[in-house]
């Protein structure tokens, strides 16, 4: 399967959020099947879940079709997450999983498009958002803002579009202590070949 990005980020309509949303609205079900089959969300959940309790309340940035919600539930999380995504079609799929309590269609690149409850969550997670969709320096502050000191934050990045040294430098500046890092790979036979580095961090206590 080809990525929906082929006719958006890497295509003639580069930079169009409307084109990205439309692509995922169109290809959402197929994309969801592929990403779940890849095992990447389950791998990320296995890294993050040891830092959580079954009743932890989390927020999933760029939740898409709800893959992380499903994976975290498989790993033992019992409380539904809240989720944010650009694509209404993907949010419809996430809603069908039953793993989310609240889902909002927002453009995180537009300041003020969504008012985030400050320090409202026990943890924050994102997988697949940082990289071609949003730069790390725009996403990490949102993750940090959403949780109190001492809370865990998990984020996956695409190394081809995210330089690791500046990423880790910013994480340190934002008060994030690194707990673990794992390489998660999507096989080329499942989806356009991609590798994510999934970091588990903790917001430093004040």
N, C-alpha and C positions, 0 to 999 in steps of 0.2 A: 504494500500500500504506500502511496506517496503522501507526503505531509500536506495538510491544508495550506501550509505556508507557501507552497510552490507558486500559487497565483496571488500571493500577498507580499510578504516580506521579501521574497526572492523573485518577485515578478514585476510586471510593469506598474502595478499600483503600490509600489513601495511606500511604506509609511502610512497607509490608509487604515485607520482603526475600523472603519465601516467594512472594508474589504476583509479584514481578519475575522470580524464577527460573522460576516456572511459566509465565509469559508467554513468556519466551524459549525455554524448553524446547518450547513449543507452536509458536512461529512461527519458530524458528531457521533452517530451510532457506530459507524465503521471505525472511527478513530478510538472510541472508547473500548471496543472489543480488542483492538490491537494493543493499546497501552496496558490493558489488564492482562492480556496474554503474555506480554513481555516480562512481567514479574517485577518491573521497576517500582511501582507503588508499594507492593508488598515488601520489597527490600528497604525502601525508605521507612515504612512503618515499623519494621523490625529494629531499625536503628533508633527511632524516636521513642517507641513505646516504653522501653525500660526507664525513661525519665518521667513517665506519666502514671497516673492512677486511672482505674477504670472509669471514674466519675469526672475526670478532668474536662473542663470546658474550653474548646479550642476554636480557632478561626483559620480557615483555609483560603489563602490569597491565590487567585487564579485557579479556583477549584475545578473549572472545566466540567466534565461529566460526572464528577464525584469519585474519581478513582482513589484519591487519598482517603476519603471518608470510608469507602468499602474496605480498603487495606487496613486502616486503623481499627475498624470494627473487627475484622478477622484477627487482628493482633491482640484484641482484648478491650478496646475502648468501648464503653457502653453509652456514654452521653453523646447525643448528636452534636456535630460541629455547626458553626455558621460558615457561610461561603460567599466569596465575591468573585465575579467573573464578567468579562465583557460580552460574552455571547449568550443571548436569551435561550437559544436552542440547547446549548450545553447545560445551562442551568435547569432546563426542563428535565434533562437526563439525570442530573444530580438529584433533583427533587424525587425522582422515581426510586432512587436507591434507599430512601428512608434513613439515610445517615446524616441528614442536615436538618437543623431546626429553623434556620433562616437563610435565605439566599437572595442576594441583591445583584442586579446588573449594573455595573459601574465601570467607568474608564479611570483606572488608577493613575493614568498619566495626566488627568485634568484635576488640578488642585480644587478642592471644594465639591467635586462631583459626588463624594460620599463622606459623611462625617463619621469618622471612626470612633467608637466608644473607647476612650483613653484608659489603658490598663485594665480592660474589662475581662481579659481572657487568661486562663491558666497556661495556655501555650499557643504558639502560632506556627503555621507550617506553610510552605509553598514548594511545589515541584512542577517544573516546566514553565514557570513565569519568567524567571530571571534568565536573560540571554537575548534571544531574538525579539521578545515581546517588550520587556522592560529592563533597563540597566540596573545592575546591583545597587548603585548608589541612590536610585529612586525607591527601590523595594525595601532594602534593609531598614531604613528609618521607620517605615510604616510597620514592619514587623515588631520592631522594638517598642514603638509607641503603643502597640496593642496589648502589651503584657506588663505585669509589675516586675520589680526586681526579684531575682531568684527564679523566674519562670524560664522553661526551656523553649527554644526556637529551632525549628528544623527547616533548612532551605537547600534546594537542589539548584545547581548552576550548570550551564553549558560551558565547558572550558574553552571551546573554540571561540566564544564571543565574550568570555568573562575572564579577565586576567586575575590569577589567583593572588598574587602579592598585594595589589591594591584592594582586592576584596577583603582579604584578611586584615589588612591595615585599617580599613574602615570598620570592620567588625570590632576590632580592638578599641577604636575611637568611640564606638557606640556602646562600649561596655559589655561586649559579648565574650565570654570565655569558651574556648573550643573544647568540646567533650569528645567528639569523634568525627571522622570523615570516611566515607566509603564511596568507591566507584561503582556506579550502577549503569549497565550497558543494555541498550535495546538492540536485539539482533536485527541485522539487515533484512532477514527473511520475514520479520514481523512488521516492521515500520521502517521508515527511512533511518538508516543507522545513526545512532546518537549515543552519547555518553554523558551521564550526569555525575557530578560530584555532589554527594549529599552530606551536608554538614549538620551536626547537632551541636548547638551552643546553649549557653545559659546566660541570661541577663544578670550581670553582676549586681550583687546586693549593694544598696546605697550606703 
